């Protein structure tokens, strides 16, 4: 059941780009899509927390600092990441964008190493080289067609800001229950786009009625359902397995884009995408091997210090607190 839930989550997240394309076709602007998405998600999750009090229990006193950081993560980090993503979606195809975004696990690894939270091993070095080459192939593969440098830069911006979001959220992920953390992140992001709409006056609700359907799909299917399914799967499979199964996400995006939107990836882009996804699997399987070995050798922790290698594993649950 756990793997099925993780795959369901990946499919829901993977469909978001398709829903976004249809929303744009109905006249919805990126600013409106973002505000409606996060507002609807925050409301639905808040109602869920009220109906299911156990989802918000921490076991210890809720620290104000953790709550403020979670709200800030949504208001700054996740709002920026989503802004870049939806802006890129407006100017480039969904399939290559999903592959560019999925370089974020590699950026997380680099960030964790630079921050001293993890170590650079030969396995990780090979994964980083493969991911870098794969990303380059994805971009070069589009050079002969409708390649938009701006779209590629926005996509990379989305991946990088998502990396920062994960590394910061990793510091509080153990203090807040997953659904509560997600609700706070969504609320913070909704607040940012709400203030932006008030200041700029660019909130346009004059789109066709079909736009509301696609916005609801983004909020309910690709946000709330995707997040809850991932956390349910994560609880049953563990972080490394869940992260590996999540590589199904760009596959779903590419498949739906081909069937529904008529998009296609070139042979070079497919090869590049395969390298990117393979690098993620290598990173996560390496973590699984280390975790298993550590468990076999050590029967109990000898200190309260968090191991450096735990950063990548814990980030799996952070990844789905916002996406």
C-alpha positions as CSV (number, residue, x, y, z in Angstrom):
1,X,0.0,0.0,0.0
2,X,2.9,2.4,0.8
3,X,4.5,2.3,-2.6
4,X,1.1,2.7,-4.3
5,X,0.4,5.9,-2.2
6,X,3.8,7.3,-3.1
7,X,3.2,6.6,-6.8
8,X,-0.3,8.2,-6.5
9,X,1.3,11.3,-5.0
10,X,3.9,11.5,-7.8
11,X,1.1,11.2,-10.4
12,X,-0.9,14.0,-8.7
13,X,2.2,16.2,-8.6
14,X,3.1,15.3,-12.2
15,X,-0.4,16.3,-13.4
16,X,0.0,19.9,-12.1
17,X,1.8,21.2,-15.1
18,X,-1.0,19.9,-17.4
19,X,-3.7,21.4,-15.2
20,X,-1.7,24.7,-15.3
21,X,-1.5,24.6,-19.1
22,X,-5.3,24.1,-19.4
23,X,-5.9,26.9,-16.8
24,X,-3.8,29.3,-18.9
25,X,-5.8,28.3,-22.0
26,X,-8.9,29.3,-20.1
27,X,-7.6,32.8,-19.5
28,X,-6.2,32.3,-16.0
29,X,-3.0,34.3,-15.2
30,X,-0.1,32.9,-13.2
31,X,-0.7,35.3,-10.4
32,X,-4.3,34.3,-10.1
33,X,-3.5,30.6,-10.4
34,X,-1.0,30.9,-7.5
35,X,-3.2,32.8,-5.2
36,X,-6.2,30.5,-5.7
37,X,-4.1,27.4,-5.4
38,X,-2.6,28.3,-2.1
39,X,-5.7,29.8,-0.6
40,X,-7.8,26.8,-1.5
41,X,-5.2,24.4,-0.2
42,X,-4.7,26.3,3.0
43,X,-8.4,26.3,3.7
44,X,-8.9,22.6,3.0
45,X,-5.9,21.6,5.1
46,X,-7.0,23.9,7.9
47,X,-10.5,22.3,8.0
48,X,-8.8,18.9,8.0
49,X,-6.7,19.9,11.1
50,X,-9.9,21.0,12.9
51,X,-11.7,17.8,12.1
52,X,-8.6,15.6,12.9
53,X,-6.9,17.1,16.0
54,X,-4.4,14.3,16.1
55,X,-2.8,15.6,12.9
56,X,-1.7,18.8,14.7
57,X,-0.4,17.2,17.9
58,X,3.3,17.5,18.4
59,X,3.8,15.6,21.6
60,X,5.7,18.7,23.0
61,X,4.9,22.4,23.3
62,X,4.5,24.0,19.9
63,X,7.5,26.4,19.5
64,X,6.6,29.9,18.2
65,X,9.9,29.9,16.3
66,X,9.0,26.8,14.3
67,X,5.6,28.2,13.4
68,X,7.1,31.5,12.2
69,X,9.8,29.7,10.2
70,X,7.1,27.5,8.5
71,X,5.0,30.6,7.6
72,X,8.2,32.3,6.3
73,X,9.1,29.2,4.3
74,X,5.7,29.5,2.5
75,X,5.7,33.3,2.3
76,X,9.2,33.6,0.9
77,X,10.8,30.3,-0.2
78,X,7.8,28.3,-1.6
79,X,6.1,31.4,-3.0
80,X,9.3,32.2,-5.0
81,X,9.7,28.6,-6.1
82,X,6.1,28.4,-7.3
83,X,6.3,31.8,-8.9
84,X,9.3,30.7,-11.0
85,X,7.7,27.4,-11.9
86,X,4.3,28.9,-13.1
87,X,6.1,31.7,-14.9
88,X,8.3,29.1,-16.7
89,X,5.2,27.0,-17.5
90,X,3.8,30.0,-19.4
91,X,6.7,30.1,-21.8
92,X,8.0,26.5,-22.2
93,X,6.6,22.9,-22.6
94,X,5.6,21.0,-19.5
95,X,7.8,17.9,-20.1
96,X,11.3,19.6,-20.2
97,X,10.3,21.9,-17.4
98,X,9.5,18.9,-15.1
99,X,12.9,17.5,-15.9
100,X,14.7,20.7,-15.2
101,X,12.8,21.1,-11.9
102,X,13.8,17.5,-10.9
103,X,17.4,18.5,-10.6
104,X,16.5,19.8,-7.1
105,X,17.5,16.6,-5.3
106,X,21.0,17.0,-6.7
107,X,21.1,20.7,-5.6
108,X,20.0,19.6,-2.2
109,X,22.9,17.1,-2.0
110,X,25.3,19.9,-3.0
111,X,23.8,22.3,-0.4
112,X,23.9,19.6,2.3
113,X,27.6,19.0,1.6
114,X,28.5,22.7,1.6
115,X,26.7,23.2,4.9
116,X,28.5,20.3,6.5
117,X,25.3,18.2,6.8
118,X,26.5,15.5,4.5
119,X,29.7,14.1,2.9
120,X,30.6,14.0,-0.8
121,X,31.2,10.3,-1.7
122,X,32.2,8.8,-5.0
123,X,28.6,7.6,-5.5
124,X,27.3,11.1,-5.0
125,X,30.0,12.6,-7.2
126,X,28.9,10.3,-10.0
127,X,25.3,11.2,-9.5
128,X,26.1,14.9,-9.6
129,X,28.0,14.5,-12.9
130,X,25.2,12.5,-14.4
131,X,22.6,15.0,-13.3
132,X,24.6,17.9,-14.7
133,X,25.1,16.2,-18.0
134,X,21.5,15.2,-18.1
135,X,20.3,18.7,-17.6
136,X,22.6,20.0,-20.3
137,X,21.2,17.4,-22.7
138,X,17.6,18.4,-21.9
139,X,18.4,22.0,-22.7
140,X,20.5,21.2,-25.8
141,X,17.8,18.9,-27.1
142,X,15.4,21.8,-27.2
143,X,17.9,24.2,-28.9
144,X,16.8,23.2,-32.4
145,X,13.1,23.8,-31.7
146,X,11.1,26.3,-29.7
147,X,13.8,26.7,-27.0
148,X,13.1,29.6,-24.7
149,X,16.2,30.6,-22.6
150,X,14.0,32.6,-20.3
151,X,11.9,29.5,-19.6
152,X,15.0,27.4,-18.8
153,X,16.3,30.1,-16.5
154,X,13.0,30.3,-14.7
155,X,12.9,26.5,-14.4
156,X,16.4,26.4,-12.9
157,X,15.4,29.3,-10.6
158,X,12.5,27.2,-9.4
159,X,14.8,24.2,-8.7
160,X,17.3,26.3,-6.8
161,X,14.8,28.2,-4.7
162,X,13.1,24.8,-3.9
163,X,16.5,23.6,-2.7
164,X,16.9,26.5,-0.3
165,X,13.3,25.9,0.9
166,X,14.1,22.2,1.6
167,X,17.4,22.9,3.4
168,X,15.8,25.5,5.7
169,X,12.7,23.4,6.3
170,X,15.0,20.5,7.2
171,X,15.8,22.4,10.4
172,X,12.2,22.3,11.7
173,X,10.8,19.2,10.1
174,X,11.1,17.3,13.4
175,X,9.3,19.9,15.4
176,X,6.0,20.1,13.4
177,X,3.6,17.3,12.3
178,X,3.7,17.0,8.4
179,X,0.1,18.2,7.8
180,X,0.5,21.1,10.2
181,X,3.8,22.1,8.5
182,X,2.2,21.9,5.1
183,X,-0.8,24.0,6.2
184,X,1.5,26.7,7.6
185,X,3.5,26.7,4.4
186,X,0.4,27.0,2.2
187,X,-0.9,29.8,4.4
188,X,2.3,31.7,4.2
189,X,2.4,31.4,0.4
190,X,-1.3,32.4,0.1
191,X,-0.5,35.5,2.2
192,X,2.3,36.5,-0.1
193,X,0.3,36.3,-3.3
194,X,-2.7,37.9,-1.6
195,X,-0.6,41.0,-0.6
196,X,0.9,41.0,-4.1
197,X,-2.6,41.0,-5.7
198,X,-3.6,43.9,-3.4
199,X,-0.5,46.0,-4.3
200,X,-0.4,45.3,-8.0
201,X,-4.1,44.9,-8.7
202,X,-3.2,42.1,-11.2
203,X,-5.8,39.6,-9.8
204,X,-7.9,38.7,-12.8
205,X,-11.1,36.7,-12.3
206,X,-12.6,37.3,-15.7
207,X,-11.4,34.0,-17.1
208,X,-13.7,31.4,-18.5
209,X,-15.6,29.1,-16.1
210,X,-13.5,26.1,-17.1
211,X,-10.6,27.9,-15.4
212,X,-12.1,27.4,-12.0
213,X,-12.2,23.6,-12.7
214,X,-8.5,23.5,-13.5
215,X,-7.6,25.7,-10.5
216,X,-9.6,23.3,-8.3
217,X,-7.6,20.4,-9.8
218,X,-4.3,22.1,-9.1
219,X,-5.4,22.8,-5.5
220,X,-7.2,19.6,-4.6
221,X,-5.4,17.0,-6.7
222,X,-1.9,18.4,-7.2
223,X,-1.5,20.0,-3.8
224,X,-3.7,18.6,-1.0
225,X,-4.2,15.0,-2.3
226,X,-0.6,14.8,-3.5
227,X,0.8,15.9,-0.2
228,X,-1.4,13.7,2.0
229,X,-0.8,10.6,-0.2
230,X,2.9,11.2,0.0
231,X,3.0,11.5,3.8
232,X,0.7,8.3,4.1
233,X,3.1,6.5,1.8
234,X,6.2,7.8,3.5
235,X,4.9,6.5,6.8
236,X,4.8,3.0,5.3
237,X,7.9,2.9,3.1
238,X,10.5,5.2,4.7
239,X,12.0,8.4,3.2
240,X,14.5,6.8,0.7
241,X,12.0,4.5,-0.9
242,X,9.5,7.3,-1.0
243,X,11.9,9.6,-2.7
244,X,12.9,7.0,-5.3
245,X,9.2,6.3,-6.1
246,X,8.7,10.1,-6.5
247,X,10.9,10.0,-9.6
248,X,7.7,8.8,-11.3
249,X,6.5,12.4,-11.2
250,X,8.3,13.8,-14.3
251,X,7.5,10.6,-16.1
252,X,3.8,11.3,-15.5
253,X,4.2,14.9,-16.7
254,X,6.0,13.9,-19.9
255,X,3.5,11.1,-20.6
256,X,0.4,13.4,-20.0
257,X,2.0,16.2,-22.0
258,X,2.5,13.9,-25.0
259,X,-1.0,12.4,-24.8
260,X,-3.0,15.5,-23.9
261,X,-1.0,18.5,-25.1
262,X,0.8,16.9,-28.1
263,X,4.2,17.7,-26.6
264,X,7.2,15.5,-27.2
265,X,10.7,15.1,-26.0
266,X,13.6,14.6,-28.5
267,X,15.9,11.6,-28.2
268,X,18.5,13.8,-26.7
269,X,16.1,15.1,-24.1
270,X,14.9,11.7,-23.2
271,X,18.5,10.6,-22.7
272,X,19.1,13.6,-20.5
273,X,16.0,13.0,-18.5
274,X,17.0,9.4,-18.0
275,X,20.4,10.6,-16.6
276,X,18.6,13.1,-14.2
277,X,16.2,10.5,-12.8
278,X,19.0,7.9,-12.6
279,X,21.1,10.3,-10.5
280,X,18.2,10.8,-8.1
281,X,17.8,7.0,-7.7
282,X,21.6,6.6,-7.1
283,X,21.6,9.3,-4.4
284,X,18.6,7.7,-2.6
285,X,19.7,4.1,-2.9
286,X,23.1,5.1,-1.5
287,X,21.3,6.7,1.5
288,X,19.3,3.5,1.9
289,X,22.4,1.3,2.0
290,X,24.1,3.6,4.6
291,X,21.0,3.7,6.8
292,X,20.7,-0.1,6.7
293,X,24.4,-0.6,7.6
294,X,24.2,2.0,10.4
295,X,21.2,0.2,11.9
296,X,22.9,-3.2,11.7
297,X,26.1,-1.9,13.4
298,X,24.6,0.4,16.0
299,X,21.9,-0.8,18.3
300,X,21.3,2.5,20.0
301,X,22.4,6.1,19.4
302,X,25.4,7.2,21.3
303,X,24.7,10.9,21.2
304,X,22.0,13.4,20.6
305,X,23.8,14.9,17.6
306,X,21.9,14.4,14.3
307,X,24.1,12.4,11.8
308,X,25.2,14.4,8.8
309,X,23.9,11.7,6.4
310,X,20.4,12.1,7.8
311,X,19.9,15.4,5.9
312,X,19.0,13.9,2.6
313,X,16.7,11.3,4.1
314,X,14.7,13.8,6.2
315,X,14.4,16.1,3.3
316,X,12.1,13.6,1.6
317,X,9.3,14.5,4.0
318,X,10.1,18.2,3.6
319,X,9.9,17.9,-0.2
320,X,6.1,17.2,0.0
321,X,5.3,19.9,2.6
322,X,5.4,22.2,-0.4
323,X,5.6,21.6,-4.1
